[in-house]
Amino acid sequence: MFNFFLKPALRNFRKNKTYSFLNIFGLAIGIACAGLIFLWAEDELTFDNVNLKKDRLYQVRVNANFGGTIYTMGSTPRLMAPLLKSEIPGIINAARVSDEDQRLLFRVGEKSFYSSGKYSDSALFSMFTLPFKEGNAGSAFAQLHSLVITEKAAKKFFGTGKNILGKSVRVDNKQDFIVSGIIQDLPENSTLQFEWLAPFENEPNYKGNLSWAGYGPFTYVELDNKLNAASVSRQLWNYLHRKDPTQKTHSLLFPMKDWRLYDEFNNGVQTGGGAIKQVRMLSAIAWIIFLIGCINFMNLATASSQKRTKEVGVRKVLGAEKKGLIAQFISEAMLMSFMATIVAVIFIVLALPAFNIVMHKQLLLNGGRPFHIIGLFTITIICGLVAGSYPSLYLSSFRPAMVLKGIKLKTGNASLIRKGLVMLQFTVSVVFIISTIIVYMQIQHVKDRKLGFKKDNLIEIDMQHDISKTFPLIKQDLLLTGIIEKVALSDHSTIYGGNTDNRFKWQGKPHDNEADIAFRNVSPEFISASGMEILEGRDFNGDASSEASNVIISESMANLMGKESTALGKIIQSPRGNEENNYTNMTVIGVINDFMYGNMYDGKSMPVIYFCQPSRDANLLYLRIKPQTGPHQALAKIETVMKKDNPVYPLQFKFVDDQFNEMFLKETLTSKVSGMFAILAIIISCLGLFGLTAFTAEQRTKEIGIRKVLGASVTGLASLLSKDFLQLVLISCLVAFPLAWWIMHNWLQNYEYRISMSWWIFIAAGLLALLIALLTISIQTIKAAVANPVNSLRSE
């Protein structure tokens, strides 16, 4: 076996070191890229697989009609889960879980920690797979103020100490909770994430919202595996309306297997889209990069075939059959693929830390996992077969008589295939370049749009508790630092969505108008602190109590109330509580400019009403620092004030411009991935182009020598050798332009606020590809052109 296959293969590698290196390196890059993306795709496709009951667990979702559009949301009434098990046949378990992470302050002895967790019903422990390291599910929530924590939280709270069960933890400086259980840390690819769980009855809004209009928590159910989920869904559809005829919503089951990848609804119907689109896109990119690496091998192998014609001829004369030659060349391709895989594994290990940062993952290449070993083995086999199939068939087809007589073989088909493969490589590269530019421009287009408020030099501090009583003191001390211009309170982040309601009334409101209107509770200084502009009327004054019956509305809200007259002085009836007729009259004193929040890709802003009632859950402190003040200097002085006036709660802050940038993580990821693989595709393509140029220059050595003797210049010879390859790249650009336009046009349709694709993007990408190709070719063409013709013509 060694003599017949491996020994000739190794001898051929040593004989053609340059081609072997280019082949192995190009294949290794392709395999490494594919391997990294497949690791990521595996993590996405196995989301929530930690749950043994994955096929039986569902989330109850609600379809609500707002202004004629149906929105599918996860929030459900607090009364719903406890009744489902007894009232809906087929549901054998149900649990409520708070819809948002609750970031609370935990105090253990003299140490304080912020930790994120959830309030839930005890049924959660039997539904989800949450293995207990200490304690047990049956008694975990035996007491109202019980606390189940993860191993990570246990280390944070108590260090490495033992016997943690029964220990007391002070929560939010209000109540002591007793640790009743410790569970294993949850894997990263799990939808349910927390550091602690507490009984749902401790949820802050629990007691005040025990009605069928009191929405809030997520509701999860476990179905009897003998029943069809569709039959349970039919019983759930009108469940809320039967409980409360005023409820016009419908409820449905959303299976756990779809939570991660298919979480996209349009007008109340699951579309089949979601994160799966990104998985498909990146998987397609992985296969494309992988195939580009294989193309390099095919190109270089067929191009260098002239060197092996005599070897094939002699082997056939000595009795070698075609299938034996095919096996020989396939074995060479397999050996090279195996070597490339080893190099690729090294690349993957080295690149994983950076790749994890870009993808926001904690991926590992685990040699102990059979799936990973089988995956690498499969990639090696596929790569060897794909890359070696055509060269083996091509080389084994040579006729020995013609080869040994020195008759030049016709290579028209091989040459045509090589050219087609080079064009394919650069077509993909140009598409990647154009896509990267357009994605980047789309992100910048949204980032540069007029937001309607000033996000720079604005700091948000989550106070974690009601500070209405201490706010005047904190405000005074912050202003006295000399670095703060404005201090204000709000109950919701400026840049994200707030509470909404469609029950607001005003004179002339159409009966069929169910527009959803956002509302926020702020202190009098908020409008000026956020940098919003008063278009009509006035701002709130410094006395919140005197402004309690006044509101400021956005321009969209003013237009909703009637464009024909000013909104100033009009009365808005504001719903308070869940009772149908419990309304308060509020007077419009000002109109501010529309501002963007929530989805920054929306074409317009949603109407907003501001109430000057900071005592109503307004625990977000907004500080506008002076422009000339450095952030570190400002934070140092802010922390000093907070330690003095609010010592119990450690400072936790965010710059609003950082929050803004975080809203583009998905698009930024797409941009980075496109750019990264555009570079890699170009590198692989250039490796192949470099090898083909070297081979062409080598084949035309005597022609170049004769041309130099006859007076040809170095520039003329370099142009002669470069012309054919540059033509191929130019044709690639012409093919890539409409393909890239079609791909990016469809991608941009996902965004209401988007750029238009300019012609210069395509020209710039084409010129860049031509420049890169020219630089790659020039290394070999100039080397061949300046060579001494005496050396090439000596044997003639």
NORBELDA-V881353 format. One record per residue. OMEGA is omega in radians with two decimals (NA if undefined). Layout:
omega
OMEGA
OMEGA
This chain:
omega
-3.11
-3.10
-3.03
-3.05
-3.01
-3.08
3.08
-3.14
3.13
3.11
3.12
3.10
-3.13
-3.09
-3.10
-3.04
-3.08
-3.14
-3.14
3.13
-3.13
3.12
-3.08
-3.11
3.12
3.10
-3.11
3.11
3.14
-3.14
-3.14
3.11
3.13
-3.13
3.13
-3.11
3.13
3.03
3.12
-3.13
3.09
3.13
3.14
-3.06
3.12
3.11
3.11
3.10
3.10
-3.11
-3.10
-3.13
-3.05
-3.09
-3.09
-3.10
-3.10
2.97
3.05
3.09
-3.08
3.02
-3.13
-3.12
3.10
3.09
3.11
3.11
-3.13
3.09
3.10
-3.05
-3.12
-3.12
3.14
3.09
-3.13
-3.13
-2.92
-3.00
-3.09
-3.07
-3.03
-3.08
-3.09
-3.02
-3.13
3.10
3.14
3.07
-3.07
3.10
3.10
-3.12
3.02
3.05
-3.13
-2.97
-3.13
3.03
3.10
3.14
-3.05
3.11
3.11
-3.12
3.09
-3.06
3.14
-3.08
3.11
-3.13
2.93
-3.14
-3.11
3.13
-3.06
2.96
-3.09
3.00
-3.09
3.13
-3.13
-3.07
3.13
-3.14
3.12
3.10
-3.10
-3.05
3.12
3.00
3.06
-3.08
3.12
-3.06
-3.06
-3.08
-3.04
-3.11
-3.13
3.12
-3.13
-3.09
3.05
-3.13
3.04
-3.07
3.08
3.10
3.13
3.13
3.13
3.10
3.14
-3.07
-2.95
-3.11
-3.10
-3.09
3.11
3.06
-3.10
-3.12
3.12
3.13
-3.06
3.10
3.10
-3.08
3.11
3.13
-3.10
-2.95
3.04
3.05
-3.12
3.12
-3.07
3.13
3.06
-3.13
3.12
3.06
-3.13
3.08
-3.12
-3.10
3.05
-3.14
-3.14
-3.12
3.11
2.99
3.11
3.04
3.07
3.14
-3.04
-3.13
3.11
-3.10
-3.01
-3.07
-3.02
-3.03
-3.07
-3.06
3.12
3.06
-3.12
3.03
-3.11
-3.12
3.10
-2.97
2.91
3.09
3.11
3.14
3.04
-3.10
2.99
-3.06
3.11
-3.07
3.10
-3.12
-3.11
-3.13
3.08
3.12
3.14
3.11
-3.12
-2.93
-3.12
-3.05
-3.09
3.12
3.11
3.14
-3.11
-3.07
3.11
-3.13
3.14
-3.10
3.07
3.13
-3.08
3.12
3.12
-3.00
-3.13
-3.11
-3.14
-3.01
-3.04
-2.92
-3.02
-3.08
3.11
3.13
3.08
-3.14
3.06
-3.09
3.10
-3.02
-3.02
3.12
-3.11
-3.13
3.12
3.11
3.13
3.10
3.14
-3.12
-3.10
3.09
3.08
3.10
3.14
-3.14
3.14
3.12
3.12
-3.13
3.08
3.08
3.10
3.12
3.10
-3.12
-3.12
-3.13
-3.06
-3.14
3.13
3.14
-3.11
-3.06
-3.13
-3.13
-3.04
-3.12
-3.13
3.10
3.13
3.14
3.14
3.14
-3.12
3.10
-3.13
3.02
-3.12
3.10
-3.11
-3.12
3.08
3.10
3.10
3.12
3.13
-3.08
3.06
3.13
3.07
3.11
3.12
3.13
3.12
3.10
3.11
3.12
3.12
3.13
3.11
3.11
-3.13
3.11
3.09
3.10
-3.11
-3.13
-3.13
-3.05
-3.04
3.13
3.13
3.13
3.11
3.12
-3.12
-3.04
-3.12
-3.13
3.01
-3.06
3.10
2.99
-3.00
3.14
3.12
-3.14
-3.13
-3.10
3.14
3.12
3.12
3.13
3.13
3.13
3.14
3.12
3.14
-3.12
-3.14
-3.12
-3.14
-3.13
-3.13
-3.07
-3.03
-3.04
-3.09
3.11
-3.12
3.10
-3.11
-3.09
-3.08
-3.10
-3.12
3.10
-3.02
-3.10
-3.11
-3.11
-3.05
3.06
3.11
3.12
-3.12
-3.11
3.05
-3.10
-3.08
-3.12
-3.14
3.13
3.14
3.13
3.12
3.14
3.13
3.14
3.06
3.10
3.14
3.13
-3.08
3.03
3.11
-3.12
-3.13
3.08
3.11
-3.12
-3.13
-3.13
3.13
-3.13
-3.07
3.11
3.12
-3.13
3.12
3.11
-3.13
3.13
3.14
-3.14
-3.09
-3.11
3.12
-3.06
-3.10
3.01
-3.08
-3.08
-3.12
3.11
3.13
-3.10
3.06
3.10
3.10
-3.07
3.06
-3.11
3.12
-3.13
-3.09
-3.11
-3.11
-3.09
-3.13
3.13
3.13
3.13
-3.12
-3.11
3.11
3.12
3.14
3.11
3.14
-3.13
-3.11
3.11
-3.06
3.07
-3.08
3.09
3.04
3.11
3.10
3.11
3.13
-2.96
3.14
-3.14
3.10
3.05
3.10
3.12
3.11
-3.06
3.12
-3.13
3.02
-3.10
3.12
3.13
3.11
-3.11
-3.11
-3.14
3.11
-3.12
3.12
-3.06
3.12
3.07
-3.09
3.07
-3.05
3.01
-3.05
-3.04
-2.94
-3.08
-3.12
-3.13
-3.13
3.09
3.09
-3.05
3.05
3.14
3.12
3.05
-3.04
3.08
2.99
3.07
-3.03
-3.08
-3.08
-3.08
-3.13
-3.12
-3.03
-3.13
-3.14
3.09
2.96
-3.07
3.09
-3.12
3.12
3.11
3.11
3.11
3.13
-3.12
3.10
-3.10
-3.02
-3.13
3.14
3.12
-3.09
3.11
3.13
-3.12
3.01
3.08
-3.05
3.11
3.09
-3.10
-3.07
3.14
-3.02
-3.03
-3.13
-3.09
3.09
3.12
3.13
-3.11
3.11
3.13
-3.11
3.08
3.11
3.10
3.04
3.08
-3.08
3.04
-3.11
3.14
-3.08
-3.14
3.09
3.13
-3.11
-3.11
3.09
3.11
-3.08
3.02
3.10
3.05
3.09
-3.11
-3.03
-3.13
-3.11
3.05
3.13
-3.10
3.04
-3.11
3.12
3.14
3.01
-3.13
-3.13
-3.02
-3.07
-3.09
3.08
-3.09
-3.12
3.11
-3.13
-3.11
3.12
-3.13
3.10
-3.13
3.11
3.13
-3.09
3.11
-3.13
-3.01
-3.09
-2.93
-3.03
-3.06
3.08
-3.11
2.98
-2.98
3.01
2.96
-3.06
3.12
3.04
3.07
3.13
-3.12
3.14
-3.11
-3.09
-3.08
-3.11
-3.13
3.11
3.08
3.11
3.13
-3.12
-3.14
3.11
3.14
-3.12
-3.10
2.99
3.12
-3.11
3.11
3.12
3.14
-3.14
3.13
-3.13
3.06
3.11
3.14
3.10
3.14
-3.14
3.11
3.12
3.14
3.14
3.12
-3.14
-3.14
-3.07
-3.09
-3.11
3.10
-3.14
3.13
3.13
3.14
3.13
3.11
-3.14
3.00
3.14
-3.14
3.09
3.14
-3.13
3.12
3.11
3.11
3.14
-3.11
-3.06
-2.96
-3.06
-3.11
3.13
3.07
3.12
3.14
3.12
3.10
3.10
3.12
-3.12
3.08
-3.05
-3.04
3.14
3.12
3.12
3.12
-3.12
-3.12
-3.07
3.06
3.11
3.14
-3.11
3.13
3.11
-3.04
3.14
3.10
-3.00
3.11
2.94
-3.07
-3.12
-3.10
-3.05
3.11
-3.11
3.12
-3.14
3.12
3.11
3.12
3.11
3.12
3.11
3.13
3.13
3.12
-3.13
3.11
3.13
-3.11
-3.03
-3.12
-3.11
-3.08
3.13
3.11
3.13
-3.07
-3.10
-3.13
-3.14
-3.10
-3.14
-3.11
-3.10
-3.08
-3.04
-3.06
-3.09
NA
